[in-house]
Amino acid sequence: MELRHLRYFIAVADELNFSRAAARLQMAQPPLSQQIQALEAELGVKLFDRTKRPLQLTLAGITFLEEARAILTQLEQAVHKTQRIYQGELGYLTVGFTSSIANGILPNILQSFRQHYPQVKLILREENSAFQVQGLRDQQTDIIFVYQDQDLALAEASDLAVMPLTQEPLVVALPQSHRLSSQPNIALTDLACEEFIMPLRQVVSGLSEQIHYLCAQAGFVPKVAQEATFMVTILGLVAGEMGISLLPLSVQNLQRKGVVYRSIQEPTGMKPFSAIWRRNDSSAILQRFLNIVQAISENEIHFPTIG
């Protein structure tokens, strides 16, 4: 039995007339009658009562008509779904990121993508930057957002593709009662005697290295009082007057009571914040996601003023 036999049968069942059904199918009546007879022979039942005028479906024919319609509907849905998956409008995408990046442009990227492609499921994986690239290569994720370091620069020339997005400056996060909180701009040398709450190196290695580099440029080594995994934890410790911290400007989106943010006088451009994916990944969903990423990043390369 072939799908065309189902279409022939449905046409005859709809018209209850072989001549009209043949005209609808753009074929001659005799071949159509032969195909229906062949179908009945294969099934071992009579689908039509030909003794009545107009033509009538038998009880078996009525039942078979319902099932035939369901089969063709399911087939059409399968074809439509397959086409949408191929076009990147249906399916899923796994996105890896660190907690620090979640405070920046990532929410806007996710929101825009969901608005444009609501049928694509986004699977989000928050994980340490140390494991991000390996997870990408192991196909546990489809795209990751990281602060790019030397290892990733090397990866760009091999199996991974890199899209630099921004170079986000740093700000000082201070306890509200801190002696420097009244100053709108703070020099790094003013922080030489301060205790630092540092991002855990294993989690956000690029950020930690950049802080150490900037402090070295200012002539001192930061006194690390505590390391923390998440930005909210760092801010909580700052609010508790356990120390100060240098964090990406986007951290000010986290309004934590007891914490104030101040600009740094020296330039503090960070290592590039980048989107990275497997170079050989031809997924249409990934390409649509990358288009959104590029559009959002181009519109958000400016940085808000610290209040």
C-alpha positions in Angstrom: 0.0 0.0 0.0 1.3 3.5 -0.9 0.3 6.9 0.3 -1.2 7.7 -3.2 -3.7 4.9 -2.5 -4.8 6.7 0.6 -5.2 10.0 -1.3 -7.2 8.2 -4.1 -9.5 6.6 -1.5 -10.0 9.9 0.4 -10.9 11.7 -2.9 -13.5 9.1 -3.8 -14.9 9.1 -0.2 -15.2 12.9 -0.3 -16.9 13.1 -3.7 -18.8 9.8 -3.5 -18.4 9.7 -7.3 -15.5 8.2 -9.3 -15.8 10.7 -12.1 -15.6 13.8 -9.9 -12.8 12.2 -7.8 -10.8 11.4 -11.0 -11.2 15.0 -12.2 -10.1 16.3 -8.7 -7.0 14.0 -8.9 -6.4 15.0 -12.5 -6.4 11.4 -13.7 -8.7 9.2 -15.8 -11.6 7.4 -14.2 -10.7 3.8 -15.1 -7.2 3.8 -13.5 -8.8 5.3 -10.4 -11.4 2.6 -10.2 -8.6 0.0 -10.6 -6.5 1.5 -7.8 -9.5 1.5 -5.4 -10.3 -2.1 -6.3 -6.6 -3.0 -5.8 -6.7 -1.3 -2.4 -9.9 -3.2 -1.4 -8.3 -6.5 -2.5 -5.2 -5.7 -0.4 -7.3 -4.9 2.7 -9.7 -7.8 2.1 -12.7 -5.6 2.6 -15.2 -3.6 0.5 -14.7 0.1 1.1 -17.6 1.3 -1.0 -21.1 0.0 -1.7 -21.4 0.4 -5.4 -25.0 -0.8 -5.6 -26.3 2.4 -4.2 -26.6 5.8 -5.8 -24.9 8.0 -4.9 -21.9 5.8 -4.0 -21.8 5.0 -0.3 -19.0 4.0 2.1 -19.3 0.7 3.9 -18.8 0.6 7.7 -15.3 -0.6 7.0 -14.8 2.3 4.6 -16.0 4.8 7.2 -13.4 3.5 9.7 -10.7 3.3 7.1 -11.4 6.9 6.1 -10.8 8.2 9.6 -7.5 6.4 9.8 -6.4 7.4 6.3 -7.1 11.1 7.1 -5.1 10.8 10.4 -2.2 9.2 8.6 -2.0 12.0 6.0 -2.4 14.7 8.6 0.4 13.1 10.7 2.6 12.9 7.6 2.0 16.6 6.8 2.8 17.6 10.3 6.0 15.5 10.2 7.1 17.2 6.9 6.3 20.7 8.3 8.2 20.0 11.5 11.2 18.6 9.6 11.3 21.7 7.4 11.1 24.0 10.4 13.9 22.2 12.1 16.0 22.4 8.9 15.2 26.2 8.7 16.2 26.7 12.4 12.7 27.5 13.6 12.2 24.5 15.7 14.5 22.4 18.0 16.9 23.2 20.8 20.1 25.0 21.5 22.4 24.5 24.5 24.1 27.6 25.7 27.0 27.7 28.2 27.9 30.7 30.3 29.4 31.8 33.6 27.6 33.8 36.3 29.5 37.0 35.6 28.4 37.0 32.0 24.7 36.5 33.0 24.7 40.1 34.3 25.6 41.7 31.0 24.1 41.4 27.5 23.3 37.7 27.7 19.7 38.3 29.1 19.0 40.6 26.2 20.3 38.0 23.7 18.1 35.3 25.2 15.1 37.5 25.4 15.4 38.6 21.7 16.0 35.0 20.5 12.9 33.7 22.4 10.8 36.5 20.9 11.9 35.6 17.3 12.0 31.8 17.7 9.6 30.8 20.5 9.5 27.2 19.3 13.3 26.7 19.9 14.1 25.4 23.3 17.1 27.1 24.9 19.0 24.8 27.4 21.2 26.9 29.6 24.3 25.6 31.4 26.0 27.7 33.9 29.5 26.3 34.5 33.1 27.2 35.3 35.0 28.8 32.4 37.7 26.2 32.9 35.3 23.5 31.6 33.5 25.6 29.0 35.7 24.9 26.0 36.0 21.2 26.7 32.2 20.9 27.1 31.9 22.7 23.7 34.3 20.2 22.1 32.5 17.3 23.7 29.2 18.6 22.2 27.7 19.1 25.6 27.0 22.7 24.5 26.4 24.4 21.2 27.8 27.8 22.0 29.5 29.4 25.0 30.0 32.9 26.3 33.4 33.5 28.0 36.0 36.1 28.7 38.6 35.1 26.1 42.1 34.2 27.3 45.2 33.0 25.5 44.0 29.4 25.3 40.9 30.5 23.5 42.9 32.7 21.1 44.8 29.5 20.1 41.5 27.6 19.7 40.2 30.2 17.3 42.8 29.0 14.8 41.8 25.4 15.0 38.4 23.8 15.7 36.5 26.7 17.3 35.1 29.9 15.9 35.2 33.1 18.0 33.0 36.2 17.8 34.4 39.0 20.0 31.5 41.0 21.5 32.8 43.6 23.9 35.7 44.7 26.1 33.9 45.5 29.3 35.7 47.9 31.7 35.9 47.2 35.4 34.5 49.2 38.3 35.2 49.2 42.1 32.6 47.6 44.3 32.8 49.2 47.8 30.9 48.9 51.1 28.6 51.8 51.3 30.4 53.1 54.4 33.9 52.8 52.9 36.1 55.9 53.1 36.4 56.1 49.3 32.7 55.8 48.6 32.2 59.6 48.4 34.7 59.8 45.5 33.2 59.5 41.9 36.5 58.1 40.5 39.1 56.0 42.3 42.7 55.4 41.4 44.0 51.9 41.6 46.8 53.1 43.8 44.2 54.1 46.4 43.3 50.4 46.7 46.8 49.1 47.5 46.1 48.6 51.2 42.6 47.2 50.7 41.6 43.6 51.1 40.1 42.2 47.9 37.2 39.8 47.4 38.3 38.0 44.3 36.4 35.9 41.7 37.5 32.3 42.0 40.3 31.8 39.5 39.0 28.4 38.5 35.6 29.8 37.6 36.5 33.1 35.8 40.2 32.8 35.1 40.2 35.8 32.6 38.7 38.2 35.1 40.9 37.1 38.0 44.1 37.4 35.9 43.0 40.9 34.6 42.6 42.1 38.2 46.0 40.9 39.2 47.5 42.5 36.0 45.9 45.9 36.7 47.1 45.9 40.3 50.6 45.0 39.2 50.5 47.9 36.8 49.6 50.1 39.7 52.6 48.8 41.7 51.0 46.4 44.2 49.8 42.8 44.6 46.2 42.6 45.8 45.6 41.3 49.3 43.1 38.5 48.8 40.8 38.2 51.8 38.4 35.8 50.2 37.6 34.2 46.8 34.0 33.5 45.8 32.3 31.7 42.9 29.3 33.9 42.2 29.0 37.6 41.7 26.1 37.8 44.2 28.4 36.1 46.8 31.2 38.6 46.1 28.7 41.5 46.5 27.3 40.0 49.7 30.9 39.9 51.2 31.5 43.5 50.0 28.3 44.6 51.7 29.4 42.8 54.8 32.6 44.9 54.8 34.9 41.9 54.2 36.7 43.8 51.5 36.4 45.5 48.1 36.3 44.0 44.6 37.0 44.9 41.0 34.2 43.6 38.8 32.8 44.1 35.2 30.7 47.2 34.8 27.6 45.1 34.1 27.6 44.0 37.8 25.8 47.2 38.6 22.7 45.5 37.2 22.8 43.7 40.5 21.6 46.3 43.0 22.9 45.1 46.3 22.0 47.0 49.5 25.2 48.2 51.2 27.3 48.2 48.0 28.2 51.2 45.8 30.0 51.2 42.5 32.7 53.7 41.5 34.6 54.3 38.2 38.4 53.6 38.0 40.6 56.4 36.8 42.9 54.1 34.8 41.9 52.3 31.7 40.7 48.8 32.6 39.6 47.3 29.3 39.1 43.6 29.9 40.0 40.6 27.7 37.4 40.2 25.0 34.0 38.9 26.0 33.3 36.4 23.2 30.8 33.9 21.8 32.5 30.6 20.8 31.1 27.7 18.9 32.4 24.7 16.9 33.6 25.8 13.5 32.1 22.8 11.7 28.6 23.2 13.3 26.2 23.9 10.4 23.1 24.1 12.6 20.5 26.6 11.2 19.4 27.2 14.8 22.9 28.1 15.8 23.2 30.5 12.8 20.0 32.3 13.8 21.2 32.6 17.3 24.5 34.0 16.2 22.7 36.6 14.1 20.8 37.7 17.2 24.1 37.8 19.2 25.8 40.0 16.7 22.8 42.4 16.4 22.5 42.8 20.2 26.2 43.2 20.7 26.5 45.9 18.0 23.7 47.9 19.8 25.2 47.6 23.2 28.9 48.4 22.8 28.4 51.5 24.9 28.6 51.4 28.7 26.2 53.1 31.1 27.3 55.8 33.5 27.8 54.7 37.1 25.5 56.5 39.4 
